[in-house]
Amino acid sequence: MADISSANSSIVSNLADVRHVLLVLSGKGGVGKSSVSIQLALCLVKAGYKVGVLDIDLTGPSIPRMFGLEGKQVHQASTGWVPVFMDDSQRLCCMSIGFLLQNKNDSVVWRGPKKNAMIRQFLSDVFWGELDYLVIDTPPGTSDEHISITEYLKDLNPDGAVMVTTPQAVALADVRKELNFCKKVKLPVLGVIENMSGFICPHCEECTNLFSTGGGEAMAQEFKVDFLGRVPIDPAFNLIIEQQNQQGIVSKSSDSTNENTLIKKYAESNLFKVFTQITEKIVSKCAKCDPTTIYGNATRNIREFALQ
């Protein structure tokens, strides 16, 4: 217990300038937690917030690739590990074990204690600095990583979890377990996102239900938590992710703002308009959790960026 208490103290000190902490969870793999984490981060950055993304999926880190940052290195400074920044504006940074592997195809074969130690290091030894939001992307399930992250963050009182599911019954069954996990560890649930709810045709932009629809909303009602919205499959989003890895569009923009091209391209996509509404709800709920913050105009700001 003394070790956990000592670790929590150093984590609280290190994250003192982080205003809001969000965990993206799901009991099921393959439902799109990482894509939700990335879109949430991009929407928040586009609305003017400083955002960090922490990838604690230690055996399957996908954040470096999805942000187009594969091959980037973590540097050591006197203040600790420096997270990888997307561009010169330093409004979006991330940390993942993917940055620490010598080869991106190396497997991480670790038992629980080593996983726990790595997560603790990410929280206590990474110099996150001042952030409006720290978004934590998690692996599927309710195992070591989830127990560790909730234990280490308990003194920080994170704003809560964003639960991700797909409409099918097989996914909903596992996400119910994750909701029960949150209840047991007393982690607030900000709401449920129904991901892959429909498919946007790349030619006519019509949305068709490939699987089913409404399962996530029904589950949210069952557990008496908020339903944040539905996110369809959009091939254009996948194209943006893949193109940046092929062409290196993550590099510094040529215009004077030096805004990352991924952020610009995502802001022009159909999914940005969909996810803006979800982000608006999350920001509003976080503002209610912390009345001392200055997010009174958050909803207006996000809407303005979505309409630009």
VOPAGU-2260 file (C-alpha; in pm, 1 decimal, decimal comma):
REM VOPAGU-2260
SITE   aa  ch    i         X         Y         Z
SITE  MET   A    0       0,0       0,0       0,0
SITE  ALA   A    1     288,3     236,4      76,7
SITE  ASP   A    2     422,2     195,6    -278,8
SITE  ILE   A    3      82,6     278,3    -431,0
SITE  SER   A    4      41,6     578,5    -202,2
SITE  SER   A    5     388,6     707,0    -292,2
SITE  ALA   A    6     322,5     654,0    -664,0
SITE  ASN   A    7     -10,3     834,8    -640,5
SITE  SER   A    8     156,2    1130,1    -469,1
SITE  SER   A    9     413,2    1171,0    -748,7
SITE  ILE   A   10     140,4    1131,1   -1012,4
SITE  VAL   A   11     -77,5    1397,2    -851,2
SITE  SER   A   12     221,5    1631,3    -842,5
SITE  ASN   A   13     316,4    1561,2   -1204,4
SITE  LEU   A   14     -40,1    1606,0   -1334,9
SITE  ALA   A   15    -116,4    1912,0   -1124,6
SITE  ASP   A   16    -151,6    2130,7   -1435,8
SITE  VAL   A   17    -383,6    1891,6   -1619,1
SITE  ARG   A   18    -738,0    2024,3   -1586,6
SITE  HIS   A   19    -941,7    1729,7   -1715,4
SITE  VAL   A   20    -868,4    1357,6   -1746,6
SITE  LEU   A   21   -1081,0    1137,2   -1974,8
SITE  LEU   A   22   -1055,1     760,1   -2018,1
SITE  VAL   A   23   -1176,4     596,6   -2338,3
SITE  LEU   A   24   -1295,6     246,8   -2247,2
SITE  SER   A   25   -1466,7     -57,6   -2392,0
SITE  GLY   A   26   -1490,5    -418,9   -2282,8
SITE  LYS   A   27   -1465,9    -526,3   -2646,4
SITE  GLY   A   28   -1170,1    -510,8   -2882,6
SITE  GLY   A   29   -1203,3    -375,9   -3233,8
SITE  VAL   A   30   -1481,4    -127,3   -3160,6
SITE  GLY   A   31   -1266,7     177,1   -3243,6
SITE  LYS   A   32   -1147,0     312,1   -2908,3
SITE  SER   A   33    -830,2     453,0   -3063,2
SITE  SER   A   34   -1017,8     623,6   -3348,1
SITE  VAL   A   35   -1257,4     773,2   -3092,1
SITE  SER   A   36    -962,6     892,6   -2878,9
SITE  ILE   A   37    -798,5    1053,4   -3180,7
SITE  GLN   A   38   -1115,0    1222,3   -3305,6
SITE  LEU   A   39   -1193,5    1352,1   -2958,6
SITE  ALA   A   40    -841,3    1494,3   -2931,5
SITE  LEU   A   41    -855,1    1653,6   -3278,6
SITE  CYS   A   42   -1193,1    1815,8   -3208,8
SITE  LEU   A   43   -1067,8    1954,3   -2877,9
SITE  VAL   A   44    -751,1    2093,3   -3039,1
SITE  LYS   A   45    -952,5    2249,4   -3319,6
SITE  ALA   A   46   -1164,6    2419,5   -3054,6
SITE  GLY   A   47    -853,3    2577,4   -2905,6
SITE  TYR   A   48    -766,7    2343,4   -2617,8
SITE  LYS   A   49    -428,3    2194,7   -2529,5
SITE  VAL   A   50    -458,6    1818,2   -2535,9
SITE  GLY   A   51    -245,6    1518,0   -2445,5
SITE  VAL   A   52    -316,2    1160,9   -2554,1
SITE  LEU   A   53    -179,9     873,4   -2345,2
SITE  ASP   A   54    -184,7     528,7   -2506,0
SITE  ILE   A   55    -182,5     254,9   -2238,6
SITE  ASP   A   56    -256,3     -26,1   -2482,2
SITE  LEU   A   57      88,4    -170,3   -2418,8
SITE  THR   A   58      59,8    -479,6   -2635,4
SITE  GLY   A   59    -115,9    -315,1   -2929,1
SITE  PRO   A   60     -24,9      55,0   -2944,0
SITE  SER   A   61    -187,9     222,9   -3243,0
SITE  ILE   A   62    -177,1     591,1   -3146,6
SITE  PRO   A   63     165,1     662,1   -3310,3
SITE  ARG   A   64      50,2     524,9   -3646,0
SITE  MET   A   65    -290,8     690,6   -3637,6
SITE  PHE   A   66    -134,7    1027,6   -3560,5
SITE  GLY   A   67     128,8     973,2   -3830,6
SITE  LEU   A   68     409,1     981,8   -3573,4
SITE  GLU   A   69     569,7     643,4   -3626,9
SITE  GLY   A   70     945,8     665,5   -3598,3
SITE  LYS   A   71     936,1     967,8   -3365,1
SITE  GLN   A   72    1143,4     946,5   -3048,7
SITE  VAL   A   73    1080,0    1034,2   -2687,6
SITE  HIS   A   74    1348,5    1264,1   -2543,6
SITE  GLN   A   75    1470,6    1290,2   -2186,7
SITE  ALA   A   76    1479,8    1630,3   -2019,3
SITE  SER   A   77    1550,7    1747,5   -1667,1
SITE  THR   A   78    1174,6    1752,0   -1605,7
SITE  GLY   A   79    1123,8    1395,0   -1731,5
SITE  TRP   A   80    1026,9    1231,3   -2059,5
SITE  VAL   A   81     906,2    1481,1   -2316,7
SITE  PRO   A   82     593,3    1362,4   -2502,4
SITE  VAL   A   83     586,8    1367,0   -2882,2
SITE  PHE   A   84     426,8    1683,3   -3021,3
SITE  MET   A   85     226,3    1690,9   -3342,4
SITE  ASP   A   86     361,2    2026,8   -3462,4
SITE  ASP   A   87     528,8    2350,6   -3357,7
SITE  SER   A   88     215,1    2483,8   -3189,5
SITE  GLN   A   89     252,8    2210,4   -2921,9
SITE  ARG   A   90    -122,5    2203,6   -2865,4
SITE  LEU   A   91    -138,1    1825,8   -2912,4
SITE  CYS   A   92     107,5    1576,9   -2768,1
SITE  CYS   A   93     104,4    1205,2   -2710,7
SITE  MET   A   94     288,4     924,7   -2536,9
SITE  SER   A   95     285,3     556,6   -2622,4
SITE  ILE   A   96     504,4     253,9   -2574,4
SITE  GLY   A   97     515,0     253,5   -2955,0
SITE  PHE   A   98     767,3     539,0   -2932,9
SITE  LEU   A   99     994,0     329,7   -2708,0
SITE  LEU   A  100    1021,0      17,8   -2924,4
SITE  GLN   A  101    1331,4     -28,4   -3137,6
SITE  ASN   A  102    1117,7    -182,6   -3410,5
SITE  LYS   A  103     747,5    -107,3   -3455,0
SITE  ASN   A  104     684,4    -479,6   -3512,7
SITE  ASP   A  105     840,2    -584,0   -3180,4
SITE  SER   A  106     597,7    -760,5   -2947,6
SITE  VAL   A  107     557,6    -657,0   -2584,9
SITE  VAL   A  108     544,1    -975,5   -2377,3
SITE  TRP   A  109     493,6    -852,7   -2022,8
SITE  ARG   A  110     315,5    -977,7   -1714,2
SITE  GLY   A  111     101,1    -755,9   -1494,3
SITE  PRO   A  112     366,4    -599,5   -1266,0
SITE  LYS   A  113     574,7    -471,7   -1557,3
SITE  LYS   A  114     264,1    -329,9   -1727,8
SITE  ASN   A  115     169,5    -154,4   -1404,4
SITE  ALA   A  116     517,6      -4,0   -1371,2
SITE  MET   A  117     506,1     127,6   -1729,5
SITE  ILE   A  118     167,7     292,9   -1677,5
SITE  ARG   A  119     294,3     450,1   -1355,0
SITE  GLN   A  120     593,9     589,2   -1543,7
SITE  PHE   A  121     371,9     737,4   -1812,6
SITE  LEU   A  122     176,9     921,4   -1543,8
SITE  SER   A  123     459,2    1026,1   -1312,0
SITE  ASP   A  124     767,8    1061,9   -1535,4
SITE  VAL   A  125     628,2    1217,3   -1854,0
SITE  PHE   A  126     635,0    1596,7   -1844,3
SITE  TRP   A  127     281,1    1668,3   -1963,2
SITE  GLY   A  128     292,3    2033,4   -1859,5
SITE  GLU   A  129     -21,6    2245,1   -1878,2
SITE  LEU   A  130    -307,3    2063,2   -2050,9
SITE  ASP   A  131    -677,2    2128,5   -2076,8
SITE  TYR   A  132    -746,7    1760,0   -2145,3
SITE  LEU   A  133    -555,3    1435,2   -2106,6
SITE  VAL   A  134    -726,4    1163,2   -2311,9
SITE  ILE   A  135    -626,0     809,1   -2211,4
SITE  ASP   A  136    -670,6     540,2   -2474,9
SITE  THR   A  137    -705,6     196,8   -2313,0
SITE  PRO   A  138    -693,8    -166,3   -2428,3
SITE  PRO   A  139   -1010,3    -380,3   -2425,6
SITE  GLY   A  140   -1121,6    -562,9   -2113,4
SITE  THR   A  141   -1112,4    -503,5   -1739,7
SITE  SER   A  142    -764,6    -633,1   -1657,3
SITE  ASP   A  143    -427,0    -510,1   -1529,5
SITE  GLU   A  144    -410,0    -185,5   -1727,8
SITE  HIS   A  145    -758,8     -77,7   -1623,5
SITE  ILE   A  146    -711,1    -160,5   -1257,2
SITE  SER   A  147    -374,9      19,2   -1253,7
SITE  ILE   A  148    -491,5     335,6   -1427,3
SITE  THR   A  149    -796,7     376,0   -1202,9
SITE  GLU   A  150    -587,2     312,6    -890,2
SITE  TYR   A  151    -317,3     559,6    -991,2
SITE  LEU   A  152    -568,4     828,7   -1087,4
SITE  LYS   A  153    -808,5     795,3    -794,5
SITE  ASP   A  154    -658,4    1090,3    -603,3
SITE  LEU   A  155    -691,7    1306,4    -915,4
SITE  ASN   A  156   -1066,0    1235,9    -948,3
SITE  PRO   A  157   -1072,9    1195,2   -1328,3
SITE  ASP   A  158   -1374,5    1345,2   -1502,3
SITE  GLY   A  159   -1484,0    1002,3   -1617,3
SITE  ALA   A  160   -1499,0     741,1   -1888,2
SITE  VAL   A  161   -1620,1     765,8   -2245,8
SITE  MET   A  162   -1759,0     422,0   -2327,8
SITE  VAL   A  163   -1728,1     295,9   -2686,9
SITE  THR   A  164   -1937,7      19,4   -2840,2
SITE  THR   A  165   -2061,8     -96,7   -3177,9
SITE  PRO   A  166   -2431,1    -172,9   -3236,1
SITE  GLN   A  167   -2402,5    -555,2   -3237,3
SITE  ALA   A  168   -2515,4    -762,3   -2940,3
SITE  VAL   A  169   -2177,3    -938,1   -2909,9
SITE  ALA   A  170   -2005,6    -603,5   -2848,4
SITE  LEU   A  171   -2277,7    -472,7   -2618,2
SITE  ALA   A  172   -2243,8    -778,9   -2392,9
SITE  ASP   A  173   -1876,3    -700,8   -2324,1
SITE  VAL   A  174   -1931,1    -327,0   -2286,7
SITE  ARG   A  175   -2190,6    -398,4   -2017,2
SITE  LYS   A  176   -1909,3    -563,3   -1820,6
SITE  GLU   A  177   -1699,4    -248,0   -1861,9
SITE  LEU   A  178   -1985,0     -35,9   -1731,2
SITE  ASN   A  179   -2008,3    -263,4   -1428,0
SITE  PHE   A  180   -1630,9    -230,3   -1383,8
SITE  CYS   A  181   -1666,8     149,1   -1372,7
SITE  LYS   A  182   -1936,2     112,2   -1110,4
SITE  LYS   A  183   -1714,2    -110,9    -894,6
SITE  VAL   A  184   -1412,9     122,4    -908,7
SITE  LYS   A  185   -1633,4     432,5    -873,7
SITE  LEU   A  186   -1527,8     581,1   -1207,2
SITE  PRO   A  187   -1795,1     815,9   -1345,5
SITE  VAL   A  188   -1925,1     734,4   -1693,7
SITE  LEU   A  189   -1962,4    1045,6   -1909,4
SITE  GLY   A  190   -2159,4     859,5   -2173,5
SITE  VAL   A  191   -2172,6     596,8   -2446,0
SITE  ILE   A  192   -2065,4     637,2   -2809,6
SITE  GLU   A  193   -2210,1     397,0   -3065,7
SITE  ASN   A  194   -1924,6     362,8   -3313,8
SITE  MET   A  195   -1945,1     206,9   -3662,9
SITE  SER   A  196   -2314,7     289,3   -3664,9
SITE  GLY   A  197   -2372,0     296,0   -4039,3
SITE  PHE   A  198   -2144,3     333,6   -4341,3
SITE  ILE   A  199   -2096,6     656,8   -4537,6
SITE  CYS   A  200   -2075,8     586,1   -4910,5
SITE  PRO   A  201   -1761,1     750,8   -5052,5
SITE  HIS   A  202   -1949,9     836,5   -5373,7
SITE  CYS   A  203   -2291,4     968,8   -5270,5
SITE  GLU   A  204   -2224,5    1019,6   -4892,7
SITE  GLU   A  205   -2545,4     832,3   -4806,5
SITE  CYS   A  206   -2529,2     649,0   -4471,4
SITE  THR   A  207   -2636,0     281,4   -4469,2
SITE  ASN   A  208   -2663,7      55,0   -4163,5
SITE  LEU   A  209   -2422,7    -232,6   -4222,7
SITE  PHE   A  210   -2483,9    -400,6   -3889,6
SITE  SER   A  211   -2771,8    -273,6   -3678,4
SITE  THR   A  212   -2834,6      52,5   -3499,9
SITE  GLY   A  213   -2963,0     171,8   -3164,2
SITE  GLY   A  214   -2792,1     -90,0   -2946,1
SITE  GLY   A  215   -2562,8     160,1   -2779,5
SITE  GLU   A  216   -2844,5     399,7   -2701,8
SITE  ALA   A  217   -3057,5     120,5   -2553,9
SITE  MET   A  218   -2765,8      10,0   -2335,2
SITE  ALA   A  219   -2710,2     366,2   -2216,1
SITE  GLN   A  220   -3074,5     387,2   -2113,4
SITE  GLU   A  221   -3046,9      50,5   -1938,5
SITE  PHE   A  222   -2749,9     171,2   -1729,0
SITE  LYS   A  223   -2893,2     522,3   -1688,5
SITE  VAL   A  224   -2594,7     696,0   -1847,2
SITE  ASP   A  225   -2591,3     955,1   -2122,8
SITE  PHE   A  226   -2589,2     853,5   -2487,4
SITE  LEU   A  227   -2334,6    1077,9   -2659,9
SITE  GLY   A  228   -2410,5     990,7   -3020,7
SITE  ARG   A  229   -2354,9     762,2   -3319,3
SITE  VAL   A  230   -2041,5     766,2   -3534,8
SITE  PRO   A  231   -2059,9     600,5   -3879,8
SITE  ILE   A  232   -1780,7     428,8   -4069,6
SITE  ASP   A  233   -1635,2     681,4   -4313,3
SITE  PRO   A  234   -1371,8     553,9   -4560,7
SITE  ALA   A  235   -1252,2     913,6   -4599,9
SITE  PHE   A  236   -1127,4     912,4   -4237,9
SITE  ASN   A  237    -927,9     594,9   -4296,8
SITE  LEU   A  238    -784,7     754,7   -4611,9
SITE  ILE   A  239    -669,3    1058,5   -4414,0
SITE  ILE   A  240    -491,1     834,5   -4163,0
SITE  GLU   A  241    -324,9     620,0   -4428,3
SITE  GLN   A  242    -223,5     911,6   -4651,2
SITE  GLN   A  243     -41,2    1088,0   -4370,6
SITE  ASN   A  244     167,3     774,9   -4309,8
SITE  GLN   A  245     242,4     735,3   -4680,4
SITE  GLN   A  246     312,4    1099,3   -4759,6
SITE  GLY   A  247     426,7    1235,5   -4423,3
SITE  ILE   A  248     158,0    1503,6   -4406,1
SITE  VAL   A  249     215,3    1521,8   -4031,6
SITE  SER   A  250     507,0    1754,1   -4100,3
SITE  LYS   A  251     491,3    2125,4   -4042,5
SITE  SER   A  252     235,9    2309,7   -4248,8
SITE  SER   A  253     355,9    2570,5   -4494,9
SITE  ASP   A  254     124,0    2840,8   -4369,9
SITE  SER   A  255     200,7    3084,8   -4090,0
SITE  THR   A  256      -6,7    2904,3   -3826,2
SITE  ASN   A  257     203,2    2585,7   -3854,1
SITE  GLU   A  258    -113,1    2389,0   -3782,7
SITE  ASN   A  259     -80,0    2016,8   -3834,3
SITE  THR   A  260    -222,7    1898,8   -4164,8
SITE  LEU   A  261    -401,4    1604,5   -4000,5
SITE  ILE   A  262    -607,2    1850,2   -3795,4
SITE  LYS   A  263    -693,1    2051,4   -4107,3
SITE  LYS   A  264    -788,1    1748,9   -4313,4
SITE  TYR   A  265   -1000,7    1603,3   -4034,4
SITE  ALA   A  266   -1180,2    1935,9   -3987,9
SITE  GLU   A  267   -1288,4    1915,6   -4353,7
SITE  SER   A  268   -1430,3    1562,8   -4317,8
SITE  ASN   A  269   -1788,5    1453,5   -4257,0
SITE  LEU   A  270   -1693,6    1286,1   -3929,2
SITE  PHE   A  271   -1571,6    1614,3   -3782,2
SITE  LYS   A  272   -1926,3    1753,0   -3789,1
SITE  VAL   A  273   -2058,3    1434,9   -3626,5
SITE  PHE   A  274   -1790,3    1420,7   -3359,4
SITE  THR   A  275   -1812,7    1790,9   -3282,0
SITE  GLN   A  276   -2156,2    1732,7   -3132,1
SITE  ILE   A  277   -2018,4    1448,6   -2918,9
SITE  THR   A  278   -1722,1    1660,0   -2807,8
SITE  GLU   A  279   -1957,5    1942,1   -2717,0
SITE  LYS   A  280   -2147,2    1712,3   -2480,5
SITE  ILE   A  281   -1827,1    1584,4   -2319,6
SITE  VAL   A  282   -1686,1    1934,9   -2268,1
SITE  SER   A  283   -2015,9    2044,2   -2115,8
SITE  LYS   A  284   -2016,2    1751,4   -1872,3
SITE  CYS   A  285   -1654,1    1817,0   -1774,5
SITE  ALA   A  286   -1734,4    2182,4   -1709,0
SITE  LYS   A  287   -2013,9    2075,7   -1474,2
SITE  CYS   A  288   -1771,7    1843,4   -1293,2
SITE  ASP   A  289   -1533,9    2135,0   -1235,7
SITE  PRO   A  290   -1718,3    2466,1   -1185,6
SITE  THR   A  291   -1390,1    2651,6   -1122,1
SITE  THR   A  292   -1270,6    2616,4   -1481,5
SITE  ILE   A  293   -1328,3    2880,0   -1747,0
SITE  TYR   A  294   -1523,8    2671,4   -1997,5
SITE  GLY   A  295   -1837,7    2881,9   -2001,8
SITE  ASN   A  296   -1800,2    2945,7   -2375,8
SITE  ALA   A  297   -1683,6    2593,9   -2465,1
SITE  THR   A  298   -2005,0    2493,3   -2640,7
SITE  ARG   A  299   -2012,1    2810,2   -2848,8
SITE  ASN   A  300   -1642,1    2775,1   -2939,7
SITE  ILE   A  301   -1677,5    2418,6   -3065,0
SITE  ARG   A  302   -1986,4    2504,2   -3270,3
SITE  GLU   A  303   -1805,5    2796,9   -3427,5
SITE  PHE   A  304   -1514,1    2577,5   -3534,5
SITE  ALA   A  305   -1751,5    2315,4   -3674,6
SITE  LEU   A  306   -1927,2    2575,1   -3888,1
SITE  GLN   A  307   -1603,8    2721,1   -4030,0
